[in-house]
Amino acid sequence: MTEGFHMWDYVVFIAYAILILGVGLWVSRDKDGHQKNAEDYFLASKSLPWWAIGTSLIAANISAEQFIGMSGSGFALGLAIASYEWMAALTLIIVGKYFLPIFIEKGLYTIPEFVEKRFSTNLKTILAVFWLALYVFVNLASVLYLGGLAIETIMGVDMIYAIIGLALFAAAYSLYGGLSAVAWTDVIQVVFLVLGGLVTTYLALNTVSGGEGVIEGFSVVMDAAPDKFHMILEETNDNFNNLPGIWVLIGGLWVANIYYWGFNQYIIQRTLAAKSLKESQKGILLAAALKLVIPLIVVVPGIAAYVMVNDPEIMASLGEVGQLNVPSADKADKAYPWLLQFLPTGLKGVAFAALAAAVVSSLASMLNSTSTIFTMDIYKEYFDKNASDKKTVNVGRISAAVALVIAVIVAPLLGGIDQAFQFIQEYTGLVSPGILAVFLLGLFWKKTTNNAAIWGALLSVPIAGLLKWLPKFEAFEFLTPWMHQMGIATLLSILVIMVISYLENKGANDEKGIHFSNDLFKTTPLFNIGAFVIMIILAVLYSIFW
């Protein structure tokens, strides 16, 4: 076991940083005689191939939230947290088949832009402000905090300097190059991300088995901690409130998943930048397939760390290094950084590059989407409708920089939050029910009116807040799991929108209701076969780890 970074670790990490910055700046350059316009900056000139879309979706999604947060949740509650990943695979298929055809047909830059076309500018602005606040104060801040925590734990760098370093790294290429720089560097980031994750998983399982290899290590972990390998938690489980049994499969987690993968700007933006709908759907399918293996590199290491910490013989074999920053029940998020301490020289640099890749790629994606929403939905709407391409791109860069500075200030304030992944999901759940209700009814119920959608979006936040407060009373204890709160808040928001729409239109279709052509949702044989295979694999996984 080696302690700290050695020369070859620094060489590997610096080579990674130079490669990412070099590629990012190379693809960001302006072509001879061509001034970068809004489509170039915000939608990568609508030229992304399927493999770039699929890998970029995963790179944008897998961040410190997963490496640090989901490993921490794996340490605390086990494989059940993998439902976020495995159900996401099914959600991606739904998004690819039923949502993307509508979004791409309408030629969108942003998700709020769809709201304007279907409802009104007022509702678009309300939702745009929702998203900007969420991206800056929850998403960007939490990713910076978790990344800073990892660097502080592994390298001993003070957290504030680690946060600033990550912010500057992401800004160095994403602010200048836009989505094109983000998406093409994401292809490289995913290679580091998967390679580094697999290295850490191998180390953890090999250590648990006493050097007998991964398969033996996995068997030892399952024997040592069988309770950590149930996807459906019993009501007696201490973590039931975070993952409430069968309701994870049929309840509130669908709200989080459909909102995130279907209507989240920094995710859906790369699918809008595809060469064509078919190319976009192939990218979605690739991302869904990758989602099936993500728990292997983000959840299993956390479970292995739990077994290691609770085995005196293994802890003794780890020496002095093993006693540093040891994860515990109330410090679960230290599990992944703790494991990285034990990697041999060189591989530690690879694993750390993977963690940095996860953080930086997500930061870059969030920054680009924050600037896209602010520029296209706020600035051009209220400040300069006729802004030139040059000015639009510059405003995008400035707004991303401002968002990053705010997030850097907020990030250290998140210290002390355990299982940060759960924190992010829970507080995103305050706004996602209303947004999901507006979109689902706006897409698929022609009677939905603008006023009803506005009231549904606005009332969803106090409804979600009320449902969060009610479990204090014994009669409402059944609402304690936040997924229940999120699911019920969505149903109530849908009910509000439907009632107001009916009262306003007396049951008639809204003039802006979407009409579908007969072949809009037709997909290729490749997509259909791939989707079927993924669903079969999911059924097998859940039957094995029920």
C-alpha positions in Angstrom: 0.0 0.0 0.0 1.3 3.5 -0.8 0.3 6.7 1.0 -0.2 9.9 -0.9 0.5 10.8 -4.5 3.8 9.8 -6.1 5.5 11.1 -9.2 3.8 8.8 -11.6 0.4 9.6 -10.1 1.1 13.3 -10.8 2.3 12.4 -14.3 -0.9 10.5 -15.1 -3.1 13.2 -13.7 -1.3 16.0 -15.4 -1.4 14.1 -18.7 -5.1 13.7 -18.3 -5.6 17.4 -17.6 -3.5 18.5 -20.6 -5.4 16.0 -22.9 -8.8 17.3 -21.8 -7.9 21.0 -22.1 -6.1 20.4 -25.4 -9.1 18.6 -27.0 -11.5 21.1 -25.5 -9.7 24.1 -26.9 -9.0 22.4 -30.2 -12.7 21.7 -30.9 -13.6 25.1 -29.6 -11.6 27.0 -32.1 -13.4 29.1 -34.7 -13.2 27.8 -38.2 -11.6 30.1 -40.8 -14.0 32.8 -41.8 -16.8 31.6 -39.4 -18.0 33.5 -36.4 -19.4 31.1 -33.7 -23.2 31.5 -33.6 -25.8 30.4 -31.1 -26.3 27.0 -32.7 -22.5 26.4 -32.7 -22.1 27.4 -29.0 -25.3 26.0 -27.4 -26.0 23.0 -29.7 -22.6 22.0 -31.1 -23.8 22.9 -34.6 -26.3 20.1 -34.4 -23.6 17.7 -35.5 -23.1 15.2 -32.7 -23.0 11.5 -33.7 -24.7 8.8 -31.6 -21.6 7.6 -29.7 -20.7 11.1 -28.7 -24.3 11.7 -27.4 -24.4 8.4 -25.5 -21.0 8.9 -23.8 -21.7 12.6 -23.1 -25.0 11.7 -21.4 -23.2 9.4 -19.0 -20.3 11.9 -18.4 -22.8 14.7 -17.7 -24.7 12.4 -15.3 -21.9 10.6 -13.5 -20.3 13.0 -11.2 -19.0 13.3 -7.7 -22.7 12.7 -6.8 -22.2 9.1 -8.0 -18.6 8.4 -7.2 -18.7 9.9 -3.8 -22.4 10.1 -3.0 -23.6 6.7 -4.4 -20.5 4.9 -3.0 -21.4 6.5 0.3 -25.0 5.3 0.0 -23.7 1.8 -1.0 -21.6 1.8 2.2 -24.7 2.9 4.2 -27.6 1.0 2.6 -26.2 -1.3 -0.1 -27.1 -2.2 -3.6 -30.6 -0.8 -3.3 -29.3 2.6 -4.3 -28.5 1.1 -7.7 -32.2 1.5 -8.6 -31.3 5.1 -9.5 -29.0 3.7 -12.2 -31.0 0.6 -13.4 -34.3 2.4 -13.5 -32.6 5.2 -15.4 -31.9 2.8 -18.2 -35.6 2.1 -18.6 -36.4 5.8 -18.3 -33.9 6.6 -21.1 -35.7 4.2 -23.4 -39.1 6.0 -22.6 -37.5 9.4 -23.2 -35.9 8.3 -26.5 -39.2 6.9 -27.9 -41.8 9.3 -26.6 -40.2 12.7 -25.7 -37.3 13.2 -28.1 -39.4 13.0 -31.3 -41.5 16.0 -30.1 -38.5 18.0 -28.9 -36.4 17.5 -32.0 -39.4 18.1 -34.3 -39.8 21.5 -32.7 -36.1 22.4 -33.1 -35.6 23.4 -29.5 -32.5 25.0 -27.9 -33.8 24.8 -24.4 -36.5 22.9 -22.4 -38.1 26.2 -21.3 -38.5 27.1 -25.0 -40.9 24.1 -25.4 -42.9 25.6 -22.6 -43.2 28.9 -24.5 -44.3 27.2 -27.7 -46.9 25.0 -25.8 -48.0 27.5 -23.1 -46.7 31.1 -22.8 -43.6 33.3 -22.2 -44.7 33.9 -18.6 -44.6 30.2 -17.7 -41.3 29.7 -19.6 -39.8 32.5 -17.5 -41.1 30.9 -14.2 -39.6 27.5 -15.1 -36.3 29.1 -16.4 -35.8 30.8 -13.0 -36.7 27.5 -11.2 -34.0 25.8 -13.2 -31.3 28.5 -12.8 -31.7 28.5 -9.1 -31.6 24.7 -8.9 -28.5 24.4 -11.1 -26.5 27.0 -9.3 -27.5 26.4 -5.6 -28.0 22.6 -5.6 -26.4 21.0 -8.6 -23.3 23.1 -9.3 -22.6 23.7 -5.6 -23.0 20.1 -4.5 -20.8 18.7 -7.3 -18.1 21.2 -6.4 -18.5 20.4 -2.7 -18.2 16.6 -3.2 -15.3 17.0 -5.6 -13.6 19.3 -3.1 -14.2 16.7 -0.4 -12.6 14.0 -2.4 -9.5 16.0 -3.2 -9.2 17.1 0.4 -9.4 13.5 1.6 -7.0 12.0 -1.0 -4.4 14.8 -1.4 -4.8 16.8 1.8 -5.5 20.0 -0.2 -7.7 22.5 1.7 -11.3 22.1 0.4 -11.7 25.8 -0.7 -8.6 25.5 -2.9 -9.8 22.2 -4.3 -13.2 23.7 -5.2 -11.6 26.7 -6.9 -9.2 24.4 -8.8 -12.1 22.2 -10.1 -14.1 25.3 -11.1 -11.2 26.8 -13.0 -10.5 23.5 -14.8 -14.1 23.2 -16.0 -14.3 26.8 -17.0 -11.0 26.7 -18.9 -12.6 24.9 -21.9 -16.4 24.9 -21.4 -16.9 28.7 -21.2 -15.0 29.3 -24.4 -16.1 26.3 -26.5 -19.7 25.7 -25.4 -21.5 22.4 -25.9 -19.1 21.2 -28.6 -16.1 21.3 -26.3 -18.2 19.7 -23.5 -19.5 16.8 -25.6 -16.3 15.9 -27.4 -14.2 16.0 -24.2 -16.9 13.9 -22.5 -16.0 11.0 -24.8 -12.5 11.0 -23.3 -13.8 11.7 -19.8 -16.0 8.5 -20.0 -12.9 6.4 -20.8 -11.1 7.7 -17.7 -14.3 7.5 -15.7 -15.0 3.8 -16.5 -11.3 2.7 -16.4 -10.7 4.4 -13.1 -13.9 3.1 -11.6 -13.1 -0.4 -12.6 -9.6 -0.1 -11.1 -11.0 0.9 -7.8 -13.6 -1.9 -7.9 -10.9 -4.4 -8.6 -8.7 -3.2 -5.8 -11.6 -3.3 -3.3 -12.8 -6.7 -4.2 -9.3 -8.2 -4.5 -8.4 -6.8 -1.1 -11.5 -8.3 0.5 -10.7 -11.7 -1.0 -7.1 -11.6 0.3 -5.7 -11.3 -3.2 -7.9 -14.1 -4.7 -9.4 -11.9 -7.4 -12.7 -10.0 -8.2 -15.1 -13.0 -8.4 -14.0 -14.4 -5.1 -14.1 -10.9 -3.6 -17.6 -10.4 -4.8 -18.6 -13.7 -3.2 -16.9 -12.8 0.1 -18.7 -9.4 0.1 -22.1 -11.1 -0.5 -21.4 -13.6 2.3 -20.2 -11.0 4.7 -22.9 -8.4 4.1 -26.0 -10.2 2.6 -28.3 -7.4 3.8 -26.5 -5.0 1.5 -27.6 -7.0 -1.6 -31.4 -6.4 -1.5 -32.9 -4.0 -4.1 -36.2 -3.9 -2.2 -35.7 -2.8 1.4 -37.9 -4.1 4.2 -39.9 -1.5 6.3 -37.7 -2.4 9.3 -34.5 -1.3 7.4 -33.0 1.9 8.8 -32.8 3.3 5.3 -36.4 2.5 4.3 -37.3 6.3 4.3 -34.7 6.9 1.6 -35.7 3.8 -0.5 -39.2 2.8 0.5 -39.4 -0.8 -0.7 -41.5 -1.7 -3.7 -42.6 1.9 -4.0 -39.1 2.6 -5.5 -40.2 0.7 -8.5 -43.8 1.9 -8.8 -43.8 5.3 -6.9 -41.9 8.5 -6.5 -38.5 7.5 -8.1 -40.3 7.7 -11.5 -40.8 11.4 -10.8 -37.1 11.9 -10.2 -36.1 9.8 -13.2 -38.5 11.2 -15.8 -37.9 14.8 -14.7 -34.1 14.3 -14.7 -33.7 12.4 -18.0 -36.6 13.9 -19.9 -36.8 17.6 -18.9 -33.5 18.5 -17.5 -31.6 20.9 -19.7 -28.1 19.8 -19.0 -29.0 16.2 -19.9 -31.4 16.7 -22.8 -29.3 19.4 -24.4 -26.9 16.9 -26.0 -29.8 14.9 -27.6 -31.1 18.1 -29.1 -27.6 18.6 -30.7 -27.8 15.3 -32.7 -27.5 15.1 -36.5 -31.0 13.5 -36.6 -33.7 11.9 -34.4 -32.4 8.4 -35.2 -28.9 9.4 -34.3 -30.2 10.9 -31.0 -32.2 7.7 -30.2 -29.1 5.5 -30.8 -27.2 7.7 -28.4 -30.0 7.3 -25.8 -29.8 3.5 -26.3 -26.0 3.5 -25.7 -26.4 5.6 -22.5 -29.1 3.1 -21.3 -26.8 0.2 -21.8 -23.9 2.0 -20.0 -26.3 2.6 -17.1 -26.6 -1.1 -16.5 -22.9 -1.3 -15.5 -22.5 1.9 -13.6 -23.4 0.3 -10.2 -20.3 -1.9 -10.6 -18.0 1.1 -10.5 -19.9 3.4 -8.1 -22.0 1.2 -5.7 -20.0 -2.1 -5.3 -16.9 -0.2 -4.0 -18.9 1.3 -1.3 -20.3 -2.1 -0.2 -16.8 -3.5 -0.3 -15.5 -0.6 1.9 -18.2 -1.4 4.4 -17.0 -5.1 4.6 -13.4 -3.9 4.9 -14.1 -1.5 7.7 -16.0 -4.1 9.7 -13.3 -6.8 9.3 -10.5 -6.4 11.9 -8.1 -8.7 10.0 -8.5 -6.7 6.8 -8.1 -3.4 8.7 -5.0 -4.7 10.3 -3.5 -5.7 7.0 -4.1 -2.1 5.6 -1.6 -0.7 8.1 -1.4 3.0 9.1 -2.9 4.2 5.8 -6.1 2.2 6.6 -6.7 4.3 9.7 -6.8 7.6 7.8 -10.3 9.0 7.0 -12.1 5.8 7.8 -15.7 5.8 6.6 -18.4 5.2 9.2 -22.2 5.1 9.5 -22.3 8.9 9.9 -19.4 9.6 7.4 -20.5 7.3 4.6 -19.3 9.7 1.9 -15.7 9.1 2.9 -15.9 5.5 1.5 -14.7 6.1 -2.1 -11.9 8.6 -1.2 -10.8 6.2 1.5 -10.5 3.3 -1.0 -8.4 5.5 -3.4 -5.6 5.7 -0.7 -4.8 2.0 -1.3 -4.2 2.1 -5.0 -0.6 1.5 -6.2 1.4 4.3 -7.7 0.3 5.2 -11.2 -3.2 3.6 -10.8 -4.0 6.1 -8.1 -3.4 8.8 -10.7 -5.8 7.0 -13.1 -8.5 6.6 -10.5 -8.1 10.2 -9.4 -8.3 11.4 -13.0 -11.6 9.4 -13.3 -13.0 11.2 -10.3 -11.8 14.6 -11.7 -13.3 13.6 -15.1 -16.7 12.9 -13.4 -16.7 16.2 -11.6 -15.4 18.4 -14.4 -17.6 16.9 -17.1 -20.7 17.5 -15.0 -19.6 21.0 -14.1 -19.0 21.8 -17.7 -22.4 20.4 -18.7 -24.2 22.3 -16.0 -22.4 25.5 -16.8 -23.3 25.2 -20.5 -26.9 24.6 -19.8 -27.2 27.3 -17.2 -25.8 29.8 -19.7 -28.1 28.4 -22.5 -31.2 28.9 -20.4 -30.2 32.4 -19.1 -29.1 33.6 -22.6 -31.9 32.1 -24.7 -34.8 32.3 -22.2 -34.0 35.3 -20.0 -31.5 37.7 -21.8 -32.9 37.4 -25.3 -36.5 37.6 -24.1 -36.2 40.6 -21.7 -33.0 42.4 -22.5 -32.1 42.2 -26.2 -34.4 40.3 -28.5 -32.2 41.2 -31.5 -28.8 40.3 -30.0 -26.2 39.4 -32.6 -24.6 35.9 -32.6 -21.4 37.3 -31.2 -23.2 39.1 -28.3 -25.3 36.0 -27.6 -22.3 33.8 -27.3 -20.5 36.4 -25.1 -23.5 36.6 -22.8 -23.5 32.9 -22.5 -19.9 32.8 -21.4 -20.4 35.7 -18.9 -23.5 34.1 -17.4 -21.7 30.7 -17.0 -18.8 32.5 -15.2 -21.2 34.3 -12.8 -23.0 31.0 -12.0 -19.7 29.3 -11.3 -18.6 32.1 -9.0 -21.8 31.8 -7.0 -21.6 28.0 -6.8 -18.0 28.3 -5.6 -19.2 30.6 -2.7 -22.1 28.3 -1.8 -20.3 24.9 -2.1 -18.3 25.0 1.2 -21.6 25.8 3.1 -22.8 22.2 2.2 -20.2 20.7 4.6 -21.5 18.2 7.1 -24.2 16.8 4.8 -24.1 13.0 5.0 -25.0 10.9 1.9 -25.0 14.0 -0.3 -26.6 12.0 -3.2 -29.7 11.6 -1.1 -29.7 15.3 -0.2 -29.5 16.3 -3.9 -32.4 14.0 -4.8 -34.6 15.1 -1.9 -34.3 18.9 -2.5 -34.6 18.6 -6.3 -37.9 16.9 -5.3 -39.3 20.2 -4.2 -39.5 21.5 -7.7 -39.5 18.4 -9.9 -43.2 17.4 -9.2 -44.6 20.6 -10.7 -42.3 20.7 -13.6 -43.0 17.1 -14.4 -46.8 17.6 -14.2 -46.6 20.6 -16.5 -44.6 18.8 -19.1 -46.5 15.5 -19.1 -49.8 17.2 -19.4 -48.4 19.7 -21.9 -47.1 17.0 -24.1 -49.9 14.4 -23.9 -53.1 16.1 -22.8 -54.4 18.6 -25.4 -56.9 20.2 -23.0 -54.1 21.6 -20.7 -54.3 25.4 -20.6 -51.6 28.0 -19.9 -53.2 29.4 -16.7 -53.6 25.9 -15.3 -50.0 25.0 -16.0 -48.8 28.2 -14.3 -50.9 27.5 -11.2 -49.8 23.9 -11.2 -46.1 24.9 -11.3 -46.4 27.6 -8.6 -48.6 25.6 -6.2 -46.4 22.5 -6.5 -43.7 24.0 -4.3 -45.9 24.8 -1.3 -47.6 21.4 -1.9 -44.2 19.6 -1.7 -43.3 21.7 1.3 -46.6 20.8 3.1 -46.0 17.1 2.4 -42.5 17.4 3.8 -44.0 19.0 7.0 -47.0 16.7 7.6 -45.1 13.6 8.7 -44.4 15.4 12.0 -47.9 14.4 12.9 -48.5 10.7 13.7 -51.5 10.4 11.4 -49.3 11.3 8.4 -46.2 9.3 9.3 -46.7 7.1 6.2 -45.6 10.2 4.2 -42.1 10.1 5.9 -40.3 8.6 2.8 -39.5 11.6 0.6 -40.2 9.5 -2.5 -43.8 9.2 -1.3 -43.9 13.0 -0.9 -42.6 13.5 -4.4 -45.0 11.1 -6.0 -48.1 12.5 -4.2 -47.0 16.1 -4.9 -46.8 15.2 -8.6 -50.3 13.6 -8.6 -51.7 16.6 -6.7 -50.0 19.0 -9.2 -51.5 17.1 -12.1 -54.9 17.2 -10.4 -54.7 21.0 -10.0 -53.7 21.5 -13.6 -56.5 19.2 -14.9 -59.2 20.8 -12.7 -58.3 24.4 -13.7 -58.0 23.4 -17.4 -61.4 21.8 -17.3 -63.0 24.8 -15.6 -61.3 27.2 -18.0 -61.9 25.4 -21.3 -65.1 23.4 -20.3 -63.5 20.2 -21.6 -62.4 21.6 -25.0 -58.9 21.2 -26.4 -56.4 24.0 -25.9 -55.5 25.9 -29.1 -51.8 25.1 -28.4 -52.3 21.4 -27.7 -49.9 19.1 -29.5 -51.2 17.0 -32.3 -49.2 13.9 -33.2 -48.7 12.4 -36.6 -49.3 8.6 -37.0 -45.6 7.8 -37.3 -44.1 10.3 -34.8 -43.3 7.6 -32.3 -42.1 4.9 -34.7 -38.6 3.7 -33.9 -36.0 1.6 -35.8 -35.6 -2.2 -35.4 -32.2 -1.5 -33.8 -33.8 0.7 -31.2 -36.6 -1.8 -30.5 -34.3 -4.8 -30.2 -31.8 -2.8 -28.0 -34.7 -1.6 -25.7 -36.0 -5.2 -25.4 -32.6 -6.6 -24.4 -32.1 -3.9 -21.8 -35.5 -4.6 -20.3 -34.7 -8.4 -20.1 -31.4 -7.7 -18.4 -33.2 -5.4 -15.9 -35.8 -8.1 -15.1 -33.0 -10.6 -14.5 -31.0 -8.2 -12.2 -34.1 -7.4 -10.1 -35.0 -11.1 -9.8 -31.5 -12.0 -8.6 -31.1 -9.2 -6.1 -34.7 -8.9 -5.0 
